[in-house]
Amino acid sequence: MVALLDDARYSLHAVDALVAMGPAAASAESAVRRCTVLDHSGNHHKVARAAWRLGGDRDTGLRLIGEAVLTQEGPLYGPVDPLGDFGPAAAPYADRVQQLMQHGDTWLRPRAAVALWSITGELSRACPSWRRISLPPLTAATATAAFFTHCRPSPGPEPSPRRCGLS
């Protein structure tokens, strides 16, 4: 798998596979850092997140991804989804994620809502956009499906992102 990191055609797919292997692929972290395809900033964010997941520097990954969410313009507005992976450590970026959830397009709003829930643990803060989101194309995503399930009004305690597999 590590050999594929040197080929720009396959390197990002190899990164995904190594991250899926989890701690067993920790020895590949330095090779993952070197595989960044320089012509697209999104690849830098993906590699930073992957290096963190393989046992690398969490703070560097959070800083790179968080700054991208703060500064990038539309239509993508930076790597909102991976920012949620950092959970409460991404709290300094929660206001921007909430802004993107409230004002983003049909594809950005649900991703930002799930990230916001994971960052803040406050379902009530993330759910207001629920009624404005088109459900059918989103139900395949497990985290998004869990989010929508828990946004329905129901009695009982507020579910946590961790319990739903979001952090």
N, C-alpha and C positions, 0 to 999 in steps of 0.2 A: 504494500500500500504506500509506503514512504517513497518508493521510486516514482510513483505517479505525481508526487508533489512538484517534481521538476518539469512537468509537462503542462503548459498553460491550458491545454485543452481539457485536462482531467484533474488539475490540482484542487479546484474547489469541491469537486465530487469526492476526492480522496479526503479532504478536510472533513466533510460531512460523515464519511465512513469512520474516520478515526475518532471523531467526537462521539459517535454512536457506540464505539467500543468502550468509551469511558476511561476509567483509571488504568485499564490494561494497556492503553495506548499512550500513557504518560511519557514514555521515552521518546515519542515522536514530536514532542512540543517544540523543540528548537527547529526541527525541519518544517513544521507547520508555519512558524514565524517567518521563515525564509521564502515561503511559497507565494507570498502576496503578489497578485497581479497588479502592477502599479498603475495601469490605465483606468482604474475605476475605484473610487473611494469606498464603495460598498464592500469591495473585497477586503480592504484593510479592516473594516469593522468585523467582518465575518472571521477573519484570521485572528483578530484580537480576542473575540469571544471564544473561539475554538482553543486558543492557547490558554486562556483562563480555565476553560472546562477540562483541559488536559493537565491541569495542575500548575499553571503559570500564575502570573501576577494579575490578581483580580482588580486591583486599583487602576492599573494601566488600561485594562479592557473597559472598565466602567467609565474612566475619564474620556477615552477615545469615542466610545459609543454615545455617552451623554452629551459631549460637546457637539457631536454630529447632529443629534436631535435638536439641540438648542440653535444651531446655526444654519442647517440646510433648509433650503426653500423647497417649495412644491415642485412636482407633484408628490414626491415620495416623503419629504420631510425627515429624512434620516432613518436609522434603524430602530424604530419604535418597538418592534416585537422583541428583539434581543435585550433591550433595556429592561424590560420586565423580568428577564431571567435573573437580574441582580437583586430583585426583591427590595426590601427596605433600604438597602445601601444606595439605591438610586433615588432616594427621597429628594435630593436637591433638584431633580429634573421633573418632579411630579407635576408642578404647575404647567410646564410646557406640554407634557403629555396630556393633561386635562384640556388644555387649549386645543390641541390637535384633535382630541376626542370630540369636542364641541363643534369645531369648525371644519373638520376634515371632510373628505369625500366619502362615498359609500364604502370603499375598501379600507380607508384609514381609520374611520371611527371605531369599528369593532376591535381592530388590532390595538388601538390606543386605549380603549376601555379595558381590555384584558390586561394590558401592561400596567395601567393605572391601578387596577385592583391588586395586582401582584406587588406593586411598589408600596401602596398605602395600606393594603389589607382592608380598605373601606369599600365594601360593595355599594353602599349608598352613594358614594362619590362617583363611582364608575357607571352606575345604572341609568342615570338620566338620559343617556343617548340611546338606550335600548329601543324605544318606540320609533326612532327615526331610521333604524337599520333594517335592511332587507334580509330576512332570514334564510331563504332557500339556498343561496350559494355558499352560505357560511356554516351550515350544519355539519359539514364533514370535519371541520377542525375541532379536535377534542376540547382544547382549552376554550374555544369560542362557544362550543355547545354547552360546556359546563357553566360558562358565564351567563348565557341566556337562560339556562335552566334556573339559575339562582337569582336572576333579576326579576322573576315573577314575584308578585306580592305573595307572601306566605307567612304564617305564624312561626315563631321559634327564633332561635339565635341566628345571627348573620353567619353564613358559612365563610370559612377562611380560604384564601387562595391555595394554601398548602394542602388543605383537605381535598381540594379539587384538582390537585396535581399541577398547579400553576407556579409554584415556587419551590 
